[in-house]
Amino acid sequence: MIPKEYQGLFDNIGRYVTLSDSEKERIAAIVTLAPIKKRQFIDQPGYISLYRNYVVKGAFRSFFLDKDGKEHTVQIAIEDWFVSDFYSYITRTPATLFVEALEDAILLRMKYEDIEPLCGEIHVLSEYYRITTEKAFAYSRNRALSNLSMTAEERYLQLTSMYPGIVNRVPQKVIASYLGMTPEFLSKIRRGISGNS
């Protein structure tokens, strides 16, 4: 019997491929449920990322520090998203990102040493990871282009349009860092938008 907390993960997989009941049970057998406290790090620079993490509940951010100690947020993740230092996870090299819980959270964790051999045995699982990795790559490319071609206000409006729930849950300084601006400038944009509405 598969725990109810795993249903979101299997719904996510089911949007792209079809798993048999026995395949679901084999995947469920290698997944662990992990409660995470607010401000807890699940990845840190210098340590290899061990898990592919699916967010059941909560919000996370991935960020790095530049040489001046300034934070740069590269990913925000909420329910039904995956979060890790994926470069570290895939290449088995030390992480360069901090991955931090912004709220008390629950993760489903899949260890590299468990999931990779299973992908060799369950073809559709490998296909699922191929599809979602390609989608993540395409999103990263579009985000890079947006940062170069759109104004700060346009980037903020795009974020709120695509993910309206995020801005109410994630601290403004994290949103600003993700969008490549100061919190003060983001406040100015938000005041301007609310003044025009």
TORPA-4810 file (N, C-alpha, C, O; in nm, 3 decimals):
<nodes>
NODE_1_0.085_-0.120_0.000_0.000_0.000_0.000_0.089_0.126_0.000_0.178_0.141_0.083_M
NODE_2_0.061_0.214_-0.095_0.141_0.335_-0.108_0.085_0.444_-0.017_-0.035_0.472_-0.024_I
NODE_3_0.169_0.507_0.068_0.119_0.612_0.159_0.055_0.728_0.082_0.098_0.761_-0.029_P
NODE_4_-0.047_0.789_0.142_-0.121_0.897_0.074_-0.031_1.019_0.046_-0.057_1.093_-0.048_K
NODE_5_0.073_1.039_0.127_0.164_1.152_0.104_0.241_1.138_-0.028_0.297_1.236_-0.078_E
NODE_6_0.243_1.017_-0.083_0.316_0.993_-0.208_0.232_1.023_-0.332_0.284_1.025_-0.443_Y
NODE_7_0.102_1.048_-0.312_0.011_1.060_-0.426_0.049_1.175_-0.519_0.040_1.162_-0.641_Q
NODE_8_0.091_1.288_-0.460_0.129_1.403_-0.543_0.243_1.370_-0.637_0.243_1.411_-0.753_G
NODE_9_0.341_1.296_-0.587_0.454_1.255_-0.669_0.408_1.169_-0.786_0.450_1.190_-0.900_L
NODE_10_0.320_1.072_-0.758_0.274_0.983_-0.865_0.181_1.056_-0.961_0.176_1.022_-1.079_F
NODE_11_0.106_1.155_-0.911_0.025_1.238_-1.003_0.117_1.317_-1.096_0.089_1.331_-1.215_D
NODE_12_0.227_1.369_-1.040_0.324_1.444_-1.120_0.383_1.355_-1.230_0.388_1.393_-1.347_N
NODE_13_0.427_1.236_-1.191_0.483_1.142_-1.288_0.378_1.105_-1.393_0.408_1.094_-1.512_I
NODE_14_0.253_1.087_-1.346_0.143_1.046_-1.433_0.105_1.148_-1.538_0.036_1.115_-1.635_G
NODE_15_0.148_1.272_-1.521_0.121_1.374_-1.624_0.205_1.350_-1.749_0.175_1.405_-1.855_R
NODE_16_0.309_1.268_-1.738_0.401_1.248_-1.850_0.410_1.103_-1.897_0.425_1.076_-2.016_Y
NODE_17_0.401_1.009_-1.803_0.415_0.867_-1.838_0.316_0.786_-1.754_0.258_0.837_-1.658_V
NODE_18_0.297_0.659_-1.793_0.206_0.572_-1.719_0.286_0.463_-1.649_0.364_0.390_-1.711_T
NODE_19_0.266_0.452_-1.518_0.332_0.349_-1.438_0.231_0.242_-1.401_0.114_0.271_-1.376_L
NODE_20_0.277_0.117_-1.397_0.192_0.010_-1.346_0.192_0.017_-1.193_0.275_0.085_-1.134_S
NODE_21_0.099_-0.053_-1.131_0.092_-0.054_-0.984_0.220_-0.111_-0.924_0.270_-0.062_-0.823_D
NODE_22_0.274_-0.215_-0.988_0.397_-0.276_-0.934_0.515_-0.180_-0.948_0.603_-0.177_-0.862_S
NODE_23_0.518_-0.103_-1.056_0.625_-0.004_-1.074_0.614_0.106_-0.969_0.715_0.152_-0.916_E
NODE_24_0.491_0.149_-0.941_0.471_0.249_-0.836_0.520_0.198_-0.701_0.583_0.271_-0.624_K
NODE_25_0.492_0.072_-0.674_0.535_0.014_-0.546_0.688_0.005_-0.537_0.745_0.025_-0.430_E
NODE_26_0.753_-0.024_-0.648_0.899_-0.030_-0.649_0.960_0.109_-0.625_1.060_0.123_-0.555_R
NODE_27_0.897_0.210_-0.685_0.945_0.348_-0.663_0.920_0.389_-0.519_1.007_0.444_-0.453_I
NODE_28_0.798_0.362_-0.471_0.762_0.400_-0.333_0.857_0.337_-0.231_0.884_0.396_-0.126_A
NODE_29_0.908_0.218_-0.263_0.997_0.147_-0.169_1.130_0.218_-0.150_1.197_0.197_-0.049_A
NODE_30_1.170_0.304_-0.245_1.299_0.373_-0.231_1.282_0.521_-0.193_1.380_0.594_-0.181_I
NODE_31_1.158_0.563_-0.175_1.129_0.703_-0.139_1.117_0.715_0.012_1.058_0.629_0.078_V
NODE_32_1.174_0.822_0.068_1.158_0.846_0.211_1.090_0.981_0.233_1.114_1.077_0.160_T
NODE_33_1.006_0.985_0.334_0.934_1.107_0.372_1.017_1.181_0.477_1.055_1.124_0.579_L
NODE_34_1.046_1.309_0.450_1.135_1.384_0.540_1.073_1.516_0.580_1.053_1.603_0.495_A
NODE_35_1.043_1.534_0.710_1.000_1.667_0.758_1.122_1.758_0.765_1.228_1.718_0.813_P
NODE_36_1.106_1.882_0.719_1.215_1.980_0.715_1.169_2.106_0.789_1.057_2.153_0.767_I
NODE_37_1.254_2.159_0.874_1.220_2.280_0.949_1.254_2.406_0.869_1.346_2.407_0.788_K
NODE_38_1.178_2.511_0.893_1.207_2.640_0.832_1.351_2.680_0.862_1.399_2.664_0.974_K
NODE_39_1.420_2.731_0.760_1.561_2.774_0.762_1.661_2.658_0.760_1.782_2.681_0.765_R
NODE_40_1.612_2.535_0.753_1.703_2.420_0.743_1.756_2.410_0.601_1.682_2.430_0.505_Q
NODE_41_1.885_2.377_0.588_1.946_2.356_0.457_1.940_2.208_0.421_1.970_2.121_0.502_F
NODE_42_1.900_2.181_0.296_1.899_2.042_0.250_2.016_2.016_0.154_2.051_1.901_0.129_I
NODE_43_2.076_2.122_0.101_2.201_2.114_0.025_2.288_2.232_0.066_2.237_2.340_0.098_D
NODE_44_2.420_2.212_0.064_2.514_2.319_0.096_2.639_2.304_0.011_2.678_2.192_-0.023_Q
NODE_45_2.704_2.417_-0.023_2.828_2.409_-0.100_2.932_2.319_-0.032_2.946_2.318_0.090_P
NODE_46_3.003_2.243_-0.115_3.108_2.156_-0.064_3.064_2.013_-0.039_3.148_1.924_-0.022_G
NODE_47_2.931_1.990_-0.037_2.879_1.856_-0.012_2.799_1.809_-0.134_2.720_1.886_-0.189_Y
NODE_48_2.817_1.688_-0.174_2.744_1.636_-0.290_2.596_1.622_-0.256_2.559_1.571_-0.150_I
NODE_49_2.511_1.669_-0.348_2.366_1.657_-0.330_2.326_1.510_-0.343_2.346_1.448_-0.447_S
NODE_50_2.269_1.457_-0.237_2.240_1.313_-0.231_2.102_1.277_-0.284_2.079_1.163_-0.327_L
NODE_51_2.009_1.374_-0.282_1.870_1.341_-0.308_1.807_1.425_-0.420_1.841_1.541_-0.438_Y
NODE_52_1.717_1.363_-0.491_1.621_1.433_-0.576_1.499_1.455_-0.485_1.437_1.358_-0.442_R
NODE_53_1.465_1.579_-0.455_1.364_1.612_-0.355_1.235_1.663_-0.418_1.237_1.759_-0.495_N
NODE_54_1.124_1.597_-0.386_0.992_1.640_-0.432_0.922_1.710_-0.316_0.916_1.656_-0.205_Y
NODE_55_0.870_1.830_-0.340_0.808_1.908_-0.233_0.662_1.868_-0.216_0.579_1.894_-0.303_V
NODE_56_0.631_1.805_-0.103_0.493_1.770_-0.068_0.425_1.892_-0.007_0.309_1.922_-0.037_V
NODE_57_0.498_1.962_0.079_0.444_2.078_0.149_0.560_2.173_0.178_0.670_2.129_0.213_K
NODE_58_0.534_2.304_0.163_0.637_2.402_0.199_0.694_2.477_0.079_0.652_2.458_-0.035_G
NODE_59_0.791_2.562_0.109_0.858_2.642_0.006_1.008_2.642_0.032_1.053_2.639_0.146_A
NODE_60_1.086_2.645_-0.076_1.231_2.641_-0.069_1.291_2.744_-0.164_1.225_2.790_-0.257_F
NODE_61_1.416_2.778_-0.138_1.492_2.858_-0.235_1.631_2.797_-0.249_1.687_2.741_-0.154_R
NODE_62_1.686_2.810_-0.370_1.825_2.773_-0.397_1.899_2.902_-0.427_1.853_2.984_-0.506_S
NODE_63_2.015_2.920_-0.363_2.089_3.044_-0.386_2.239_3.020_-0.371_2.282_2.919_-0.315_F
NODE_64_2.316_3.116_-0.422_2.460_3.113_-0.401_2.506_3.249_-0.351_2.436_3.349_-0.364_F
NODE_65_2.624_3.250_-0.294_2.684_3.375_-0.246_2.796_3.415_-0.342_2.881_3.332_-0.377_L
NODE_66_2.796_3.543_-0.384_2.906_3.588_-0.467_3.027_3.622_-0.380_3.022_3.607_-0.258_D
NODE_67_3.135_3.670_-0.443_3.259_3.695_-0.368_3.244_3.804_-0.264_3.325_3.814_-0.172_K
NODE_68_3.139_3.887_-0.277_3.114_3.993_-0.179_3.014_3.950_-0.071_2.977_4.028_0.016_D
NODE_69_2.972_3.823_-0.079_2.877_3.772_0.021_2.732_3.803_-0.009_2.645_3.782_0.076_G
NODE_70_2.703_3.854_-0.130_2.565_3.886_-0.169_2.495_3.760_-0.216_2.552_3.679_-0.289_K
NODE_71_2.369_3.743_-0.174_2.291_3.625_-0.212_2.226_3.645_-0.349_2.177_3.753_-0.382_E
NODE_72_2.227_3.537_-0.429_2.162_3.537_-0.560_2.072_3.413_-0.566_2.122_3.300_-0.570_H
NODE_73_1.941_3.433_-0.566_1.846_3.322_-0.570_1.829_3.274_-0.713_1.799_3.353_-0.802_T
NODE_74_1.848_3.143_-0.735_1.837_3.088_-0.869_1.712_3.000_-0.887_1.672_2.973_-1.000_V
NODE_75_1.652_2.957_-0.776_1.529_2.879_-0.786_1.443_2.902_-0.663_1.494_2.914_-0.551_Q
NODE_76_1.313_2.907_-0.685_1.214_2.903_-0.578_1.127_2.781_-0.608_1.088_2.760_-0.723_I
NODE_77_1.097_2.702_-0.507_1.018_2.581_-0.528_0.910_2.570_-0.421_0.934_2.593_-0.303_A
NODE_78_0.789_2.534_-0.465_0.677_2.511_-0.374_0.621_2.371_-0.403_0.683_2.291_-0.472_I
NODE_79_0.503_2.343_-0.349_0.442_2.211_-0.362_0.437_2.164_-0.509_0.409_2.242_-0.600_E
NODE_80_0.464_2.036_-0.527_0.459_1.968_-0.656_0.577_2.003_-0.746_0.572_1.977_-0.866_D
NODE_81_0.683_2.062_-0.690_0.806_2.090_-0.763_0.919_2.007_-0.702_0.911_1.961_-0.589_W
NODE_82_1.024_1.990_-0.781_1.145_1.927_-0.731_1.246_2.035_-0.695_1.250_2.141_-0.758_F
NODE_83_1.328_2.009_-0.593_1.431_2.105_-0.553_1.554_2.030_-0.504_1.545_1.936_-0.425_V
NODE_84_1.669_2.074_-0.551_1.800_2.020_-0.512_1.903_2.108_-0.581_1.867_2.194_-0.661_S
NODE_85_2.031_2.088_-0.549_2.135_2.141_-0.635_2.149_2.034_-0.744_2.227_1.940_-0.730_D
NODE_86_2.074_2.051_-0.853_2.063_1.945_-0.953_2.195_1.918_-1.025_2.222_1.804_-1.064_F
NODE_87_2.277_2.021_-1.043_2.407_1.999_-1.108_2.491_1.905_-1.023_2.554_1.812_-1.074_Y
NODE_88_2.492_1.930_-0.893_2.566_1.844_-0.801_2.508_1.702_-0.801_2.582_1.604_-0.804_S
NODE_89_2.376_1.693_-0.798_2.309_1.563_-0.794_2.342_1.480_-0.918_2.372_1.361_-0.908_Y
NODE_90_2.337_1.544_-1.035_2.357_1.473_-1.161_2.504_1.438_-1.183_2.536_1.328_-1.226_I
NODE_91_2.595_1.532_-1.153_2.737_1.511_-1.182_2.813_1.445_-1.068_2.929_1.405_-1.086_T
NODE_92_2.749_1.434_-0.951_2.813_1.377_-0.831_2.937_1.457_-0.791_3.037_1.401_-0.747_R
NODE_93_2.927_1.588_-0.806_3.034_1.679_-0.765_2.981_1.769_-0.653_2.860_1.782_-0.639_T
NODE_94_3.070_1.832_-0.573_3.023_1.914_-0.461_2.928_2.026_-0.506_2.948_2.089_-0.610_P
NODE_95_2.827_2.048_-0.425_2.726_2.150_-0.453_2.789_2.290_-0.452_2.889_2.314_-0.385_A
NODE_96_2.728_2.379_-0.529_2.767_2.521_-0.527_2.653_2.607_-0.471_2.670_2.726_-0.448_T
NODE_97_2.538_2.544_-0.450_2.420_2.616_-0.403_2.383_2.578_-0.260_2.407_2.466_-0.216_L
NODE_98_2.325_2.675_-0.190_2.253_2.648_-0.066_2.107_2.623_-0.107_2.053_2.697_-0.188_F
NODE_99_2.045_2.519_-0.052_1.902_2.498_-0.072_1.838_2.502_0.066_1.865_2.417_0.150_V
NODE_100_1.753_2.603_0.089_1.701_2.635_0.221_1.549_2.632_0.224_1.483_2.678_0.131_E
NODE_101_1.493_2.577_0.332_1.348_2.579_0.352_1.304_2.718_0.399_1.359_2.773_0.494_A
NODE_102_1.205_2.773_0.330_1.149_2.903_0.367_1.031_2.888_0.462_0.988_2.985_0.524_L
NODE_103_0.980_2.766_0.473_0.869_2.732_0.563_0.896_2.593_0.618_0.979_2.521_0.564_E
NODE_104_0.827_2.556_0.726_0.828_2.415_0.765_0.776_2.337_0.646_0.680_2.378_0.581_D
NODE_105_0.839_2.224_0.616_0.809_2.156_0.490_0.815_2.004_0.506_0.863_1.951_0.606_A
NODE_106_0.764_1.938_0.404_0.773_1.792_0.393_0.825_1.760_0.253_0.772_1.810_0.154_I
NODE_107_0.927_1.676_0.247_0.984_1.633_0.119_0.969_1.482_0.102_0.964_1.407_0.199_L
NODE_108_0.961_1.440_-0.024_0.983_1.301_-0.060_1.122_1.297_-0.121_1.149_1.366_-0.220_L
NODE_109_1.210_1.216_-0.064_1.350_1.215_-0.106_1.384_1.084_-0.176_1.350_0.976_-0.128_R
NODE_110_1.451_1.097_-0.291_1.495_0.981_-0.367_1.646_0.986_-0.379_1.701_1.078_-0.438_M
NODE_111_1.712_0.888_-0.323_1.858_0.886_-0.321_1.912_0.848_-0.459_1.859_0.759_-0.526_K
NODE_112_2.018_0.917_-0.499_2.079_0.893_-0.631_2.109_0.745_-0.651_2.077_0.688_-0.756_Y
NODE_113_2.170_0.682_-0.552_2.212_0.542_-0.565_2.094_0.447_-0.579_2.110_0.334_-0.627_E
NODE_114_1.974_0.492_-0.539_1.854_0.408_-0.551_1.778_0.436_-0.681_1.735_0.343_-0.749_D
NODE_115_1.762_0.563_-0.714_1.677_0.599_-0.827_1.745_0.571_-0.961_1.678_0.531_-1.057_I
NODE_116_1.876_0.591_-0.970_1.943_0.573_-1.100_1.936_0.428_-1.148_1.901_0.406_-1.265_E
NODE_117_1.967_0.326_-1.065_1.952_0.188_-1.113_1.807_0.155_-1.150_1.781_0.079_-1.244_P
NODE_118_1.712_0.213_-1.077_1.570_0.187_-1.104_1.530_0.242_-1.240_1.446_0.184_-1.309_L
NODE_119_1.589_0.355_-1.279_1.562_0.412_-1.413_1.604_0.315_-1.523_1.543_0.310_-1.629_C
NODE_120_1.710_0.236_-1.496_1.754_0.136_-1.593_1.657_0.020_-1.604_1.649_-0.046_-1.708_G
NODE_121_1.583_-0.004_-1.498_1.489_-0.117_-1.496_1.348_-0.076_-1.535_1.274_-0.155_-1.595_E
NODE_122_1.309_0.048_-1.502_1.174_0.096_-1.536_1.190_0.204_-1.643_1.218_0.320_-1.612_I
NODE_123_1.170_0.164_-1.768_1.198_0.254_-1.881_1.117_0.384_-1.872_1.170_0.491_-1.898_H
NODE_124_0.989_0.374_-1.834_0.905_0.496_-1.833_0.952_0.595_-1.725_0.930_0.715_-1.738_V
NODE_125_1.015_0.545_-1.619_1.069_0.636_-1.518_1.185_0.715_-1.576_1.198_0.835_-1.552_L
NODE_126_1.270_0.648_-1.652_1.379_0.716_-1.721_1.324_0.819_-1.820_1.378_0.929_-1.833_S
NODE_127_1.217_0.782_-1.890_1.154_0.874_-1.986_1.097_0.996_-1.914_1.108_1.108_-1.963_E
NODE_128_1.036_0.974_-1.798_0.983_1.085_-1.717_1.092_1.184_-1.681_1.074_1.305_-1.694_Y
NODE_129_1.206_1.133_-1.634_1.315_1.223_-1.596_1.374_1.294_-1.718_1.417_1.409_-1.707_Y
NODE_130_1.377_1.226_-1.834_1.425_1.292_-1.955_1.333_1.410_-1.991_1.381_1.520_-2.018_R
NODE_131_1.202_1.386_-1.989_1.106_1.491_-2.026_1.115_1.608_-1.930_1.121_1.724_-1.972_I
NODE_132_1.115_1.579_-1.799_1.115_1.689_-1.702_1.248_1.763_-1.699_1.251_1.883_-1.672_T
NODE_133_1.358_1.692_-1.727_1.488_1.760_-1.736_1.491_1.854_-1.855_1.542_1.965_-1.846_T
NODE_134_1.435_1.810_-1.968_1.429_1.896_-2.087_1.342_2.019_-2.061_1.377_2.130_-2.102_E
NODE_135_1.230_1.999_-1.992_1.143_2.113_-1.959_1.215_2.211_-1.867_1.202_2.333_-1.883_K
NODE_136_1.289_2.159_-1.770_1.363_2.246_-1.678_1.469_2.325_-1.754_1.491_2.443_-1.727_A
NODE_137_1.536_2.258_-1.849_1.637_2.326_-1.930_1.574_2.439_-2.012_1.628_2.549_-2.020_F
NODE_138_1.459_2.410_-2.074_1.389_2.510_-2.155_1.346_2.629_-2.068_1.357_2.744_-2.110_A
NODE_139_1.297_2.600_-1.947_1.256_2.707_-1.857_1.376_2.795_-1.818_1.367_2.917_-1.816_Y
NODE_140_1.489_2.730_-1.788_1.610_2.805_-1.751_1.655_2.895_-1.865_1.698_3.009_-1.842_S
NODE_141_1.646_2.845_-1.987_1.684_2.925_-2.104_1.592_3.046_-2.116_1.639_3.158_-2.137_R
NODE_142_1.461_3.024_-2.103_1.366_3.135_-2.114_1.387_3.237_-2.003_1.374_3.358_-2.024_N
NODE_143_1.421_3.187_-1.884_1.445_3.280_-1.773_1.567_3.366_-1.801_1.567_3.486_-1.774_R
NODE_144_1.672_3.305_-1.854_1.793_3.381_-1.888_1.762_3.487_-1.993_1.811_3.600_-1.982_A
NODE_145_1.682_3.452_-2.094_1.644_3.549_-2.197_1.558_3.660_-2.139_1.574_3.777_-2.175_L
NODE_146_1.466_3.625_-2.049_1.381_3.727_-1.984_1.466_3.827_-1.907_1.440_3.947_-1.911_S
NODE_147_1.568_3.777_-1.837_1.654_3.865_-1.759_1.728_3.964_-1.849_1.761_4.075_-1.806_N
NODE_148_1.754_3.925_-1.974_1.826_4.011_-2.067_1.734_4.104_-2.146_1.774_4.214_-2.185_L
NODE_149_1.610_4.059_-2.171_1.525_4.132_-2.265_1.407_4.206_-2.200_1.348_4.293_-2.264_S
NODE_150_1.373_4.173_-2.076_1.256_4.234_-2.013_1.297_4.334_-1.906_1.405_4.323_-1.847_M
NODE_151_1.209_4.432_-1.882_1.234_4.526_-1.774_1.208_4.457_-1.640_1.148_4.349_-1.636_T
NODE_152_1.253_4.518_-1.532_1.232_4.462_-1.399_1.083_4.445_-1.371_1.041_4.343_-1.315_A
NODE_153_1.003_4.543_-1.409_0.858_4.534_-1.386_0.798_4.421_-1.467_0.713_4.348_-1.417_E
NODE_154_0.840_4.405_-1.591_0.789_4.296_-1.675_0.825_4.161_-1.616_0.743_4.068_-1.619_E
NODE_155_0.946_4.147_-1.562_0.986_4.020_-1.500_0.900_3.990_-1.378_0.860_3.875_-1.356_R
NODE_156_0.872_4.092_-1.298_0.788_4.073_-1.180_0.645_4.033_-1.220_0.588_3.942_-1.162_Y
NODE_157_0.589_4.102_-1.319_0.454_4.071_-1.364_0.445_3.931_-1.424_0.345_3.862_-1.408_L
NODE_158_0.551_3.890_-1.493_0.555_3.755_-1.549_0.554_3.651_-1.437_0.482_3.552_-1.445_Q
NODE_159_0.634_3.675_-1.332_0.638_3.583_-1.219_0.502_3.574_-1.151_0.454_3.464_-1.122_L
NODE_160_0.438_3.687_-1.124_0.309_3.686_-1.055_0.199_3.625_-1.142_0.103_3.568_-1.090_T
NODE_161_0.213_3.638_-1.274_0.115_3.578_-1.364_0.129_3.426_-1.369_0.030_3.353_-1.367_S
NODE_162_0.255_3.379_-1.376_0.278_3.236_-1.386_0.259_3.164_-1.253_0.209_3.051_-1.249_M
NODE_163_0.301_3.229_-1.143_0.298_3.165_-1.011_0.241_3.261_-0.907_0.314_3.310_-0.820_Y
NODE_164_0.110_3.290_-0.915_0.051_3.392_-0.825_0.067_3.362_-0.677_0.073_3.455_-0.596_P
NODE_165_0.073_3.234_-0.638_0.083_3.201_-0.496_0.219_3.230_-0.435_0.230_3.246_-0.313_G
NODE_166_0.322_3.236_-0.518_0.458_3.249_-0.466_0.480_3.381_-0.395_0.539_3.384_-0.287_I
NODE_167_0.434_3.491_-0.454_0.467_3.623_-0.399_0.407_3.647_-0.261_0.456_3.731_-0.186_V
NODE_168_0.302_3.573_-0.227_0.241_3.589_-0.095_0.306_3.499_0.010_0.280_3.515_0.129_N
NODE_169_0.388_3.405_-0.032_0.447_3.310_0.061_0.597_3.329_0.080_0.652_3.293_0.184_R
NODE_170_0.661_3.385_-0.019_0.807_3.395_-0.018_0.847_3.538_0.021_0.790_3.633_-0.031_V
NODE_171_0.946_3.555_0.111_0.988_3.689_0.152_1.026_3.777_0.033_1.082_3.730_-0.066_P
NODE_172_0.994_3.905_0.045_1.019_3.998_-0.065_1.167_4.001_-0.106_1.199_4.015_-0.224_Q
NODE_173_1.256_3.988_-0.007_1.400_3.992_-0.040_1.440_3.873_-0.127_1.531_3.884_-0.209_K
NODE_174_1.372_3.758_-0.110_1.400_3.640_-0.192_1.346_3.661_-0.333_1.413_3.628_-0.431_V
NODE_175_1.223_3.715_-0.343_1.166_3.747_-0.475_1.257_3.844_-0.549_1.287_3.824_-0.667_I
NODE_176_1.302_3.949_-0.479_1.389_4.050_-0.540_1.519_3.986_-0.588_1.564_4.014_-0.700_A
NODE_177_1.579_3.901_-0.506_1.703_3.834_-0.542_1.682_3.746_-0.665_1.768_3.742_-0.754_S
NODE_178_1.570_3.675_-0.670_1.538_3.588_-0.783_1.523_3.669_-0.913_1.563_3.624_-1.020_Y
NODE_179_1.465_3.789_-0.900_1.441_3.873_-1.017_1.560_3.963_-1.051_1.557_4.036_-1.150_L
NODE_180_1.664_3.958_-0.968_1.785_4.036_-0.997_1.772_4.183_-0.966_1.818_4.268_-1.044_G
NODE_181_1.709_4.216_-0.853_1.692_4.356_-0.813_1.699_4.367_-0.662_1.700_4.265_-0.592_M
NODE_182_1.703_4.489_-0.611_1.704_4.509_-0.467_1.562_4.501_-0.413_1.467_4.527_-0.487_T
NODE_183_1.544_4.467_-0.284_1.410_4.468_-0.225_1.345_4.606_-0.234_1.223_4.617_-0.251_P
NODE_184_1.426_4.712_-0.222_1.372_4.848_-0.230_1.314_4.877_-0.368_1.209_4.939_-0.381_E
NODE_185_1.385_4.830_-0.472_1.337_4.852_-0.608_1.211_4.771_-0.634_1.120_4.817_-0.703_F
NODE_186_1.205_4.649_-0.579_1.084_4.567_-0.593_0.967_4.635_-0.524_0.856_4.634_-0.577_L
NODE_187_0.990_4.694_-0.406_0.883_4.767_-0.336_0.830_4.881_-0.422_0.709_4.904_-0.428_S
NODE_188_0.920_4.950_-0.488_0.882_5.062_-0.575_0.795_5.011_-0.691_0.695_5.073_-0.725_K
NODE_189_0.833_4.898_-0.750_0.755_4.839_-0.859_0.616_4.801_-0.809_0.516_4.829_-0.876_I
NODE_190_0.610_4.736_-0.693_0.481_4.693_-0.641_0.391_4.811_-0.607_0.270_4.806_-0.629_R
NODE_191_0.450_4.918_-0.554_0.369_5.038_-0.526_0.316_5.098_-0.655_0.201_5.142_-0.661_R
NODE_192_0.401_5.099_-0.757_0.358_5.154_-0.887_0.245_5.073_-0.948_0.150_5.128_-1.003_G
NODE_193_0.255_4.940_-0.936_0.150_4.853_-0.992_0.020_4.872_-0.917_-0.086_4.886_-0.978_I
NODE_194_0.027_4.873_-0.783_-0.097_4.888_-0.704_-0.157_5.028_-0.722_-0.279_5.045_-0.714_S
NODE_195_-0.071_5.128_-0.748_-0.121_5.264_-0.773_-0.191_5.277_-0.906_-0.277_5.364_-0.923_G
NODE_196_-0.155_5.187_-1.002_-0.217_5.192_-1.135_-0.342_5.109_-1.145_-0.418_5.119_-1.241_N
NODE_197_-0.365_5.024_-1.042_-0.480_4.934_-1.050_-0.602_4.991_-0.981_-0.707_4.928_-0.980_S
</nodes>
